[in-house]
């Protein structure tokens, strides 16, 4: 479909042969449609839109905007009164009694360079003082102010002098077996999971230890010595213990369960990442991370971090 031709041009209102017309700047004379609410007289400059051969006068145009208000500047004379505006002093027509000097008045302009009319009544003054910003309610908090994050271990295992893989397992063992001369040091690592709480304050920390393995003095109570490490994953060599020990006494044949740790341990896991380890004597083992059908515990070494903003 062809586009409808549209043209915009300026022109001047004039009377020719008793009819009101517009002469465009290029000399074209048109008999247009006129705006109903605007008074135009000969000599007025107007904007004309031509749409598919039909001319429509949009309205008058002037080189600079006309002021719409001002203050009475002096006494009336010959039906006109001076008004001080942002564009200088203009003479305006009025009806009835002339307003007093200093009165704020509105101006209504007409065509042909005729003086404007004063709006009836007095305009209310507009404050120029800066206004205080409106009260804007604070945005709602982006989430709760406190909570508990459960951090599941990415893996676990035990280091014995020379390498990893106590009994080729993920089990976590401390101490030396009476059958070998080397001690084991086991642990869990968490990657950067705890760092999801960066910027929060840790108010409590607990670790879920797997059930005791049937090794060592399984039928007697035993103490495991917990440490924080810098290892977010299994290192190539021994775990790097940097804080502890935090001693926990496990009952004979103890099952899996939670044990508290200092909140500072949880805070360091959040701030720096890392893991947990057990080391020392006696010879004790805990079920490591893995699938239950393989005799392992998917929640072994899980850490609970209580936090607040």
CORVEN-V655491 format. One record per helix or strand. SS is the DSSP state (h for helix, s for strand). FROM is the first residue (numbers start at 0). TO is the last residue. If there is no record, write none. Layout:
SS | FROM | TO
SS | FROM | TO
This chain:
s | 5 | 15
s | 18 | 23
s | 28 | 29
s | 32 | 32
s | 44 | 50
s | 53 | 59
s | 68 | 71
s | 76 | 76
s | 79 | 84
s | 87 | 92
s | 103 | 107
s | 116 | 117
s | 145 | 150
s | 154 | 159
s | 162 | 163
h | 165 | 167
s | 171 | 175
s | 182 | 188
h | 192 | 196
s | 200 | 208
s | 211 | 211
s | 221 | 228
s | 240 | 249
s | 256 | 260
h | 262 | 271
s | 274 | 277
s | 283 | 285
h | 291 | 293
s | 302 | 307
